[in-house]
Amino acid sequence: MRIGLITADPGHQLLADATALLTPRHEVVALDPRGHDGTKTRDPASAGELADMYLLKARTPPALALARSLERRGAPVVNSAAATAWCQDRTAMAERALRAGLPFAPTRTVASLAGLAAEPPRRPVVVKSRHSRRHDLVARVDEAAQLRALTGDWADEPVVVQDFVPNDGWDHKLWVVAGRVFASLRRSELAAGGRGPDLPLALDALPPGWLDPVLRVGPVFSLDVYGVDLIDAGGGAPLIVDINAFPGIRGQAGAPEALAALALRTAERGGLTVSHT
């Protein structure tokens, strides 16, 4: 089999470990999406050189354009360009999750941070960039002065707003690869002292009922590889605050094996293992 990696960083631990598992018997090739502007139908995989499947470990517009180009030519891509894009727009993400009955944080959209600052919320909120990307805006805001300070750098940024839910300051990070779940705890970047390192978390240590909504995210968003961030909203009730397509999943025993197996199954079947409209 020939497995393609759509990524600017094929040395990422998860990809590198999965590649090491695959290469004794299979070929793994990396396609760097940088420079692919989406205006051309040609891409680095020329006709006749398509891989049997592609892993999309990038979320930039050029990466999505490249993935769409490969999909138009019949190549299976995990996750699909469409599913990946759903997770880049936090407004669309929230609407899709809430329509499906997932315990997602109620979310409203504001055209710009400056607009929010003009009519600041009267209670603590979490403000995030509408479009998820590296180094985007994620901040807890308790008072109008904080909003005004943020507008210095983010005045024109489209944002989403979620009510701040009091919690213990720990994010439950759950990752799924083709139905196999991995987990850790991470000190929230919104907590006092900021983000901390990941701590091990056994699945049987999760509150009852938390795995069900995490596993439902896959079919709702047509994702095979994804991450879900949850907090305890009180009394052990899970609240989803973010969903990520193809996260890093570093240091999780068994994750590279699960990813390599998914790649081979998808290549053999010639299509995605999760198919939803």
C-alpha positions as CSV (number, residue, x, y, z in Angstrom):
1,M,0.0,0.0,0.0
2,R,1.0,3.6,-0.6
3,I,0.0,6.0,2.2
4,G,0.1,9.7,1.8
5,L,0.6,12.3,4.6
6,I,-0.8,15.8,4.0
7,T,1.3,17.7,6.4
8,A,4.1,20.3,6.7
9,D,5.5,18.3,9.6
10,P,5.9,14.5,8.8
11,G,8.2,14.3,11.8
12,H,5.4,14.9,14.2
13,Q,5.5,12.2,16.8
14,L,2.2,10.5,16.0
15,L,2.9,10.5,12.2
16,A,6.5,9.5,12.6
17,D,5.6,6.6,14.9
18,A,2.8,5.4,12.6
19,T,5.1,5.7,9.6
20,A,7.7,3.5,11.4
21,L,5.0,0.9,11.8
22,L,4.0,1.0,8.2
23,T,7.2,1.3,6.3
24,P,8.5,-2.2,6.7
25,R,5.8,-3.4,4.2
26,H,4.3,-0.2,2.8
27,E,5.3,3.1,1.3
28,V,4.6,6.4,3.1
29,V,5.0,9.7,1.2
30,A,4.5,13.2,2.6
31,L,2.9,16.0,0.7
32,D,3.7,19.5,2.0
33,P,0.6,21.6,1.4
34,R,2.4,24.9,1.8
35,G,2.3,26.8,-1.5
36,H,-0.7,25.0,-2.8
37,D,-3.1,28.0,-3.2
38,G,-6.2,26.0,-4.3
39,T,-6.5,27.8,-7.6
40,K,-4.9,24.9,-9.6
41,T,-6.3,21.4,-10.1
42,R,-2.8,20.0,-10.3
43,D,-1.1,19.0,-7.0
44,P,2.2,17.3,-6.0
45,A,0.6,13.9,-6.6
46,S,0.5,13.8,-10.4
47,A,-1.9,11.6,-12.3
48,G,-1.0,8.0,-11.9
49,E,0.8,8.6,-8.6
50,L,-2.1,8.8,-6.2
51,A,-1.6,7.1,-2.9
52,D,-4.1,4.5,-1.8
53,M,-5.2,6.9,0.9
54,Y,-4.2,10.1,2.6
55,L,-4.0,11.2,6.2
56,L,-4.9,14.9,6.5
57,K,-2.8,16.2,9.4
58,A,-3.1,19.9,8.6
59,R,-5.9,22.4,8.8
60,T,-4.7,25.4,6.8
61,P,-6.5,26.6,3.7
62,P,-3.8,25.2,1.3
63,A,-4.0,21.8,3.1
64,L,-7.8,21.7,2.7
65,A,-7.5,22.7,-1.0
66,L,-5.0,20.0,-1.6
67,A,-7.2,17.4,0.2
68,R,-10.2,18.5,-1.9
69,S,-8.2,18.1,-5.1
70,L,-7.2,14.6,-4.1
71,E,-10.8,13.7,-3.2
72,R,-12.1,14.9,-6.6
73,R,-9.7,12.5,-8.2
74,G,-11.1,9.6,-6.1
75,A,-8.5,9.3,-3.3
76,P,-9.9,8.6,0.2
77,V,-8.7,11.3,2.7
78,V,-8.9,10.9,6.5
79,N,-10.4,13.1,7.8
80,S,-12.2,14.5,4.7
81,A,-11.6,18.1,3.8
82,A,-15.3,18.9,4.6
83,A,-15.2,17.3,8.0
84,T,-11.9,19.1,8.8
85,A,-13.4,22.4,7.8
86,W,-16.5,21.9,10.1
87,C,-14.0,21.9,13.0
88,Q,-12.3,25.1,11.8
89,D,-15.4,27.3,12.1
90,R,-16.5,27.4,15.8
91,T,-19.9,28.8,14.9
92,A,-20.6,25.9,12.5
93,M,-19.1,23.5,15.0
94,A,-21.4,24.6,17.8
95,E,-24.5,24.6,15.6
96,R,-23.8,21.1,14.3
97,A,-23.1,19.7,17.8
98,L,-26.1,21.3,19.4
99,R,-28.5,20.2,16.6
100,A,-27.2,16.6,17.2
101,G,-28.0,16.9,21.0
102,L,-24.3,16.8,22.1
103,P,-23.6,18.5,25.4
104,F,-21.8,21.4,23.7
105,A,-21.3,24.8,25.3
106,P,-24.0,27.3,24.1
107,T,-22.2,29.6,21.7
108,R,-23.0,32.9,20.1
109,T,-21.1,34.7,17.3
110,V,-20.1,38.3,17.2
111,A,-18.8,39.9,14.0
112,S,-15.7,41.4,15.7
113,L,-14.2,41.7,19.1
114,A,-14.6,45.5,18.9
115,G,-18.3,44.9,18.5
116,L,-18.4,42.8,21.6
117,A,-16.4,45.4,23.6
118,A,-19.0,48.0,22.6
119,E,-21.6,45.9,24.4
120,P,-19.6,43.8,27.0
121,P,-21.3,40.8,28.6
122,R,-22.5,41.3,32.2
123,R,-21.0,38.0,33.4
124,P,-17.7,36.1,32.9
125,V,-17.4,34.6,29.4
126,V,-14.9,32.8,27.3
127,V,-14.1,34.5,24.0
128,K,-12.5,32.6,21.2
129,S,-11.6,33.3,17.6
130,R,-14.4,32.1,15.4
131,H,-11.9,30.4,13.0
132,S,-9.7,27.9,14.8
133,R,-6.0,28.2,14.0
134,R,-2.6,28.3,15.6
135,H,-2.2,31.2,18.1
136,D,-5.8,32.2,17.8
137,L,-7.7,34.1,20.5
138,V,-8.9,32.1,23.6
139,A,-9.4,34.2,26.7
140,R,-11.6,34.4,29.8
141,V,-13.1,37.8,30.2
142,D,-14.5,38.9,33.6
143,E,-14.9,42.6,33.0
144,A,-15.1,45.3,30.3
145,A,-11.5,46.5,30.9
146,Q,-10.2,43.1,29.8
147,L,-12.2,43.3,26.6
148,R,-10.8,46.7,25.8
149,A,-7.3,45.5,26.4
150,L,-7.8,42.6,24.0
151,T,-9.0,44.9,21.2
152,G,-5.6,46.4,21.0
153,D,-4.5,43.3,19.0
154,W,-7.8,41.6,18.1
155,A,-10.3,44.5,17.3
156,D,-11.4,43.1,13.9
157,E,-11.3,39.4,14.9
158,P,-14.6,37.6,14.4
159,V,-15.3,35.8,17.7
160,V,-17.6,33.3,19.5
161,V,-18.7,33.8,23.0
162,Q,-19.5,31.1,25.6
163,D,-20.6,31.7,29.2
164,F,-17.8,30.8,31.6
165,V,-18.8,27.6,33.5
166,P,-17.1,27.3,36.9
167,N,-15.0,24.2,37.0
168,D,-12.0,22.7,38.6
169,G,-9.6,24.2,36.0
170,W,-8.8,20.9,34.3
171,D,-9.6,20.1,30.7
172,H,-10.4,16.4,30.0
173,K,-8.6,15.8,26.7
174,L,-10.1,12.8,24.9
175,W,-8.8,11.6,21.5
176,V,-10.4,9.1,19.2
177,V,-8.8,7.0,16.4
178,A,-11.3,4.9,14.6
179,G,-13.3,4.4,17.7
180,R,-10.4,3.8,20.1
181,V,-10.3,6.4,22.9
182,F,-7.2,7.9,24.6
183,A,-7.4,10.4,27.4
184,S,-5.4,12.8,29.6
185,L,-5.9,15.7,31.9
186,R,-4.5,19.2,31.1
187,R,-4.5,22.3,33.2
188,S,-6.7,24.7,31.3
189,E,-5.1,27.8,29.7
190,L,-8.0,29.7,31.3
191,A,-7.1,28.6,34.8
192,A,-4.9,30.5,37.2
193,G,-1.3,30.0,36.2
194,G,-2.2,29.0,32.7
195,R,-1.8,25.8,30.8
196,G,0.2,22.9,32.3
197,P,1.5,19.6,31.2
198,D,-0.8,16.6,30.4
199,L,-1.4,14.1,33.1
200,P,-2.3,10.4,32.6
201,L,-6.0,9.7,32.7
202,A,-7.4,6.1,32.6
203,L,-10.7,5.8,30.8
204,D,-12.3,4.0,33.8
205,A,-11.5,7.2,35.8
206,L,-13.9,9.3,33.7
207,P,-17.3,10.1,35.2
208,P,-20.1,7.8,34.1
209,G,-21.5,8.6,30.7
210,W,-18.7,10.7,29.4
211,L,-17.5,8.3,26.7
212,D,-20.9,8.3,24.9
213,P,-20.9,11.9,23.7
214,V,-17.2,11.7,22.8
215,L,-17.9,8.7,20.6
216,R,-21.0,10.3,19.1
217,V,-18.8,13.2,17.9
218,G,-17.3,10.9,15.2
219,P,-20.5,10.2,13.2
220,V,-21.9,13.7,13.8
221,F,-18.9,15.3,12.3
222,S,-17.8,12.5,9.9
223,L,-14.5,12.3,11.7
224,D,-12.3,9.2,12.1
225,V,-9.5,10.9,14.0
226,Y,-10.4,13.7,16.4
227,G,-10.1,15.3,19.8
228,V,-12.7,16.5,22.2
229,D,-12.1,18.9,25.1
230,L,-14.5,18.5,28.0
231,I,-15.0,20.1,31.4
232,D,-17.1,19.0,34.4
233,A,-20.0,21.4,34.3
234,G,-21.1,20.3,37.8
235,G,-22.2,17.1,39.3
236,G,-20.2,15.1,36.8
237,A,-22.1,16.5,33.8
238,P,-19.8,16.7,30.7
239,L,-19.6,19.9,28.7
240,I,-17.8,19.9,25.3
241,V,-15.9,23.1,24.8
242,D,-14.0,22.2,21.6
243,I,-13.6,19.6,18.9
244,N,-10.4,19.2,16.9
245,A,-9.9,17.3,13.7
246,F,-6.7,15.1,13.7
247,P,-5.0,16.4,16.9
248,G,-1.5,15.6,17.9
249,I,-2.2,12.8,20.4
250,R,1.3,12.8,21.7
251,G,2.5,10.2,24.2
252,Q,-0.5,7.9,24.1
253,A,0.4,4.3,24.0
254,G,-1.4,2.5,21.2
255,A,-2.3,5.6,19.2
256,P,0.3,5.1,16.4
257,E,-0.8,1.5,16.1
258,A,-4.5,2.6,15.8
259,L,-3.6,5.2,13.2
260,A,-1.5,2.8,11.1
261,A,-4.3,0.2,11.2
262,L,-6.9,2.8,10.2
263,A,-4.7,3.9,7.2
264,L,-4.4,0.4,6.0
265,R,-8.1,-0.4,6.4
266,T,-9.1,2.7,4.5
267,A,-6.6,2.0,1.7
268,E,-7.8,-1.5,1.4
269,R,-11.5,-0.5,1.2
270,G,-10.8,2.4,-1.1
271,G,-12.9,4.8,1.0
272,L,-13.5,6.3,4.4
273,T,-14.4,4.1,7.3
274,V,-16.9,6.8,8.5
275,S,-19.3,8.0,5.9
276,H,-22.1,10.4,6.8
277,T,-24.0,13.2,5.2
